[in-house]
């Protein structure tokens, strides 16, 4: 009986060691998600302008990448940007966390009189946008240049 129990404990210990790294990633991602969940960045004394910021995605956007994306966008908002393009040309996959993050960022910008456009969607990401009907909440442009054109028109209409 003791030998069997010892064997089970050793197996359990090895599984714990194997999964410790993954568990740590999940804990870190979960903690940052709790920190940023529903957080509308308080940006006092920011003079917003009509320049356009373009965020170039680097790889897929998932639970682990979302805090970095939010941080980059918040940094640019502190610099006064409220019109942004997120170029997803390098992303072949986005998960539900990314969808939520894009909706959240869009809300932040709209509340400041700005707008978010996503561009250069690969077919796999277009499919996610279509299935989730995300394009009814966030404007999609075929290319970054067409996104810039759309935003310039929006800016011109609002300043007229």
VENGICOR-V273252 format. One line per field, one symbol per residue. ss: DSSP state (2 for helix, 1 for strand, 0 for the rest). psi: psi as a letter, one per 20 degrees, with the letter a starting at -180 (. if undefined). burial: b if it has 24 or more other C-alpha atoms within 12 Angstrom, else e. Layout:
# VENGICOR-V273252
ss = ???
psi = ???
burial = ???
This chain:
# VENGICOR-V273252
ss = 0222222222222222222222222222222222220000000000000001111100001022222222222222220000111110000001022222222222222200001111100022222222220222001110022222222222222220
psi = ghggggggggggghhgghigggggggggggghgggipjooponqkpoqajqppppoqnaqoahhhghgggggghghhhiipioqpookhjoipqahggggggggggggghijjaqppqrlprhhhhgggggikhiihpppqgrgghgggghhggggghi.
burial = eeeeeeeeeeeeeeeeeeeeeeeeeeeeeeeebeebeeeebeeeeeeeebbbbbbbbeebbbbbbbbebbeebbebbeebbbbbbbbbbebebbbebbbbbbbbbbbbbeebebbbbbbbbbeebbeebeeeebbeebbbbbebeebbebbeebeeeeee
